[in-house]
């Protein structure tokens, strides 16, 4: 019976846990999307472009700041080891951001600060510290399967950020979009206020020996997982920074708005499902993991393909112009260019934690290196030779092709059968054909 797979998905414990995270994330992102409709009328495309550059620098630096140790929390053998990894991630973040602040001061003193213009650069270390603390708290809750707390922090972050951005729009000469991001992290961390004594005790009682043992046991995370995550983040964030050198802030603002409305919700929902999948993949049998992965692909592909993709094709510029205002009409076109890439991210990103679950971080790093090199080269060549519209279109197509390749690797790691490969290939062909008709 065709409905049977969906009933099995909905009745499973994994579905309830993923649902808790996804509902929390969905509510948070719904708030962000709805408030973006207001923010589009309070801020200009240029201010969104400035925020986009800041956010993409932050996304890259956040990976470096914690050393990747927060990802190892879920793999902890004991609660004591989890506490050591928590402390190690925070200590690494503190040291990194002190060094980053010193670097900014030294660059300004030497007169080099203007060569790499970063909006509100002295706010970056503050943002990174808050984001690192929030990540460590969330992964610690994932270790204990406290998914409601993670969902609550996601909602609180979104609400706090939205309220701050609206209020700060009244302050002249200040980009409230950027400052609101800092306050959003602070609000999310306050959801863990009841754990403040436990966190303080963990930091006080963790010894250097425990930190050294944790760092040595999970050395593969800074060696392989961190570079893989860095390359993955940079392959998405660095092209935006490169585009900002070639195109006006207004064009970057359109791309940033399209990303905020589509890419960020997709990645946050997929990360919520992925956290649960990671935990299950560590303890389940290969057959159970394969069935769970198929369920995720079926659900993401169906919802994303039938709702997300075709709604965007049908509405395109009309929807965005109506919701955001006439000055944002190009956002709909740019969102359509990114659509195939985003749909494949929604499908395969949740199960990409399989690389960590199977200790295949080196494979993930190689794939992310390929993504980084090709996307960066595309951004540079597109910036030199193409208009913004053509460069963004090719960038979206390339993203889809790269994620399709990573999806094939993940299917091989799952020991998928020929039917699974054939079905995925057919869906991908239909996706690209439909997209090509409307985007070209």
Helices and strands as residue ranges (DSSP letters): H 4-11, H 13-42, H 45-65, G 69-75, H 79-109, G 113-116, H 121-143, H 147-168, H 176-189, G 190-195, H 196-205, H 208-217, H 219-220, I 221-225, H 226-246, H 249-258, I 259-263, H 264-283, H 286-303, I 304-309, H 310-324, G 326-328, H 330-348, G 349-351, H 354-357, H 361-385, H 388-413, H 418-439
